[in-house]
Amino acid sequence: KEEAFSNLNHDELVAKVRRLNHELKTARESAASDVDALVAKLTQVEVASSAIREELKREKIKSNTLEEKAHKAEEQLHGTIAATVPKDAVPGISRFMVTYTEDDKKKTATVQVPSSAIPGTSIKLSRRVIELEERRELDLDLAKTRTLLDKTAGE
């Protein structure tokens, strides 16, 4: 490249340097413009991302609120019963007696210890759980009665 410049006279060298400086200036301006455009685009993306995060937070709050309302509605519909899980209970396996009041009468039901329960702590059981357990016990009693009737009829 030095040989290409060594053959040029002073005026040609000055013209070539000016042209190269102009090309360099144009390239710098173009690069700066590209950087500005990228920064603007990045800013837009950050603003959009922030807006999306805020919307997600609002939706999560709405979702949590709806879950709480649904839980409260279920409690109001069926009610809850406070019970203490026996200390020797095995969550998800053991069964224990729960005493509660319904229509001013004391009742008892045997329920399975919820798998999320911690032995020795108080828990709230929905009346729905009690209803399902009572129905299950009635079904078991009915099955026993049928078996007994079948045995008696067979004799």
C-alpha positions in Angstrom: 0.0 0.0 0.0 2.9 2.3 0.7 4.0 1.9 -3.0 0.5 3.1 -4.1 0.9 6.3 -2.1 4.6 6.8 -3.0 3.7 7.3 -6.7 1.2 10.1 -5.8 2.2 13.8 -5.8 1.4 16.0 -2.9 -2.0 17.3 -4.2 -3.1 13.7 -4.9 -2.0 12.6 -1.4 -3.9 15.4 0.2 -7.0 14.6 -1.9 -6.7 10.9 -1.0 -6.3 11.7 2.7 -9.4 14.0 2.6 -11.4 11.3 0.9 -10.3 8.7 3.4 -11.1 11.1 6.3 -14.5 11.8 4.8 -15.2 8.0 4.5 -14.0 7.5 8.1 -16.3 10.4 9.2 -19.2 8.9 7.3 -18.5 5.4 8.7 -18.4 6.8 12.3 -21.6 8.7 11.8 -23.3 5.6 10.4 -22.0 3.5 13.3 -23.2 6.1 15.8 -26.6 6.2 14.1 -26.8 2.4 14.2 -25.8 2.5 17.9 -28.5 5.1 18.6 -31.1 3.0 16.8 -30.1 -0.1 18.8 -30.2 1.8 22.1 -33.7 3.2 21.1 -34.8 -0.3 20.2 -33.4 -1.7 23.5 -35.2 1.0 25.4 -38.4 0.1 23.7 -37.9 -3.6 24.6 -37.1 -2.7 28.2 -40.2 -0.6 28.5 -42.3 -3.3 26.9 -40.7 -5.9 29.2 -41.4 -3.8 32.2 -45.0 -3.3 31.2 -45.4 -7.1 30.7 -43.9 -7.8 34.1 -46.3 -5.3 35.7 -49.2 -6.9 33.9 -48.1 -10.3 35.1 -47.9 -9.0 38.7 -51.4 -7.7 38.4 -52.7 -10.9 36.9 -51.0 -12.9 39.7 -52.6 -10.7 42.3 -56.0 -11.2 40.6 -55.4 -14.9 40.5 -54.4 -15.1 44.1 -57.4 -12.9 45.0 -59.7 -15.2 43.0 -58.3 -18.3 44.7 -58.8 -16.7 48.1 -62.4 -15.8 47.2 -63.0 -19.3 46.0 -61.6 -20.8 49.1 -63.6 -18.4 51.3 -66.8 -19.2 49.3 -66.2 -22.9 49.8 -65.7 -22.4 53.5 -68.9 -20.4 53.6 -70.8 -22.9 51.6 -69.5 -26.0 53.5 -68.0 -24.4 56.6 -64.8 -25.5 58.3 -64.0 -27.6 61.4 -61.0 -27.0 63.5 -59.2 -30.2 64.5 -55.9 -31.2 66.1 -53.9 -33.9 64.3 -52.7 -36.6 66.8 -49.0 -36.5 67.5 -48.5 -40.1 66.3 -50.5 -39.6 63.1 -48.9 -40.4 59.7 -50.0 -37.7 57.2 -51.9 -39.2 54.3 -52.3 -42.6 55.9 -53.7 -42.3 59.5 -57.3 -41.6 60.4 -58.5 -39.8 63.4 -61.8 -38.8 65.1 -63.1 -35.3 64.7 -65.9 -33.9 66.8 -68.0 -31.0 65.5 -71.4 -29.4 65.9 -74.0 -29.5 63.3 -77.6 -28.3 63.8 -76.8 -27.9 67.5 -75.9 -31.6 67.8 -72.4 -32.9 68.5 -71.2 -35.3 65.9 -68.1 -37.3 65.3 -66.5 -38.4 62.1 -63.3 -40.4 61.3 -61.2 -38.6 58.7 -57.9 -39.3 57.0 -55.1 -37.1 58.1 -54.4 -34.7 55.2 -51.0 -35.4 53.6 -50.0 -31.7 54.2 -50.8 -31.8 57.9 -48.1 -31.8 60.6 -48.8 -34.2 63.5 -49.6 -32.4 66.7 -50.8 -29.2 65.0 -54.3 -27.7 64.5 -55.8 -27.8 61.1 -59.0 -26.7 59.5 -61.1 -29.3 57.6 -63.8 -28.2 55.3 -67.2 -29.6 56.0 -67.0 -31.0 52.5 -64.2 -33.4 53.7 -66.4 -34.5 56.6 -69.4 -35.0 54.2 -67.3 -37.2 51.9 -65.9 -39.2 54.8 -69.4 -39.7 56.2 -70.6 -40.8 52.8 -67.6 -43.2 52.5 -68.4 -44.7 56.0 -72.1 -45.1 55.0 -71.0 -46.9 51.8 -68.7 -49.2 53.9 -71.6 -49.9 56.3 -73.9 -50.6 53.4 -71.4 -53.0 51.9 -71.0 -54.8 55.2 -74.8 -55.1 55.6 -75.1 -56.5 52.1 -72.4 -59.0 52.7 -74.1 -60.1 55.9 -77.4 -60.3 54.1 -75.8 -62.4 51.4 -74.3 -64.8 54.0 -77.6 -65.0 55.8 -79.6 -65.6 52.6 -77.1 -68.3 51.6 -77.6 -70.3 54.8 
